[in-house]
Structure formats: C-alpha cells, structure tokens
Amino acid sequence: MPIVVRIDVELAKRKMSVGEFAERVGLTPANVAVLKNGRAKAVRFSTLEAMCRVLNCQPGDLLEWVEEEGENR
C-alpha cells in the first residue's frame, strides 16, 4: 500500500504506549493496531485531528506516501 502510517515513530519519540494513545484519542487499542499495521481503508479527519492533537504533530508526520516498486507515473 502506498500510504504508510507512522504512528509507531511518533509514539516512540514521545515514549507513549499504544494504550495511553488510544485512550487519549478515543480509539480502542484494536483500532490503533489496525492503523499501525496498514490495514485501515480510511481515516476520518476527526480521528486524524485527534491523533495530531494528542501527539502535537502534523498529519504529514503520521502519513507518508511511498511509491510502490514498478509503479509508473
């Protein structure tokens, strides 16, 4: 998948657990795992906003587009 979720990186920078992050954002730990593992099909802007607020970061710190090998422009 060309969109990579970088929640792990931001959590590690802040030494924050998944459980604490989930609670502060208002998600279940299972839904955070879905995001972290790249299995999410969509993210609501309200959820993205809450994640950025809790982590004091920008959306681009959490989401990255990576070109797939063999992909032509």
C-alpha positions in Angstrom: 0.0 0.0 0.0 1.5 3.4 -1.0 0.2 5.2 2.2 2.3 4.3 5.2 1.1 5.1 8.7 3.9 6.3 11.0 2.2 6.2 14.4 4.9 3.9 15.9 7.6 6.5 15.1 5.6 9.3 16.8 4.7 7.2 19.8 8.3 6.1 20.3 9.5 9.8 20.1 7.1 10.6 23.0 7.6 7.3 24.9 3.8 6.9 24.8 2.1 3.5 25.0 -0.5 2.3 22.5 -3.0 2.1 25.4 -2.4 5.6 26.5 -2.6 6.9 22.9 -5.8 5.0 22.2 -7.4 6.3 25.4 -6.4 9.9 24.8 -7.5 9.8 21.1 -10.8 8.0 21.8 -10.0 4.8 19.9 -9.8 1.2 21.0 -6.3 -0.3 21.1 -7.5 -2.8 18.4 -8.4 0.1 16.1 -4.9 1.7 16.7 -3.4 -1.7 15.8 -5.4 -1.6 12.5 -4.0 1.8 11.7 -0.4 0.9 12.7 -0.4 -2.3 10.7 -1.7 -0.6 7.5 -4.9 -2.5 7.4 -7.2 0.6 7.6 -9.0 1.5 4.5 -9.8 5.1 5.6 -9.2 7.5 8.5 -11.8 10.2 9.4 -10.5 13.7 9.6 -11.8 14.0 13.1 -9.7 11.0 14.1 -6.6 12.4 12.3 -7.2 15.7 14.1 -7.4 13.9 17.5 -4.2 11.9 16.8 -2.3 15.1 15.8 -3.6 16.9 18.9 -2.5 14.2 21.2 0.9 13.8 19.6 1.3 17.5 18.9 2.2 16.8 15.3 1.1 17.5 11.7 -0.8 14.9 9.5 2.3 14.5 7.4 4.2 13.3 10.5 1.7 10.4 10.7 1.0 9.6 7.0 3.5 9.1 4.2 3.0 8.3 0.5 5.6 5.8 -0.7 5.7 4.8 -4.4 5.3 1.1 -5.0 8.0 -0.7 -6.9 7.1 -1.0 -10.6 4.6 1.9 -10.4 4.8 4.2 -13.4 3.7 7.7 -13.3 
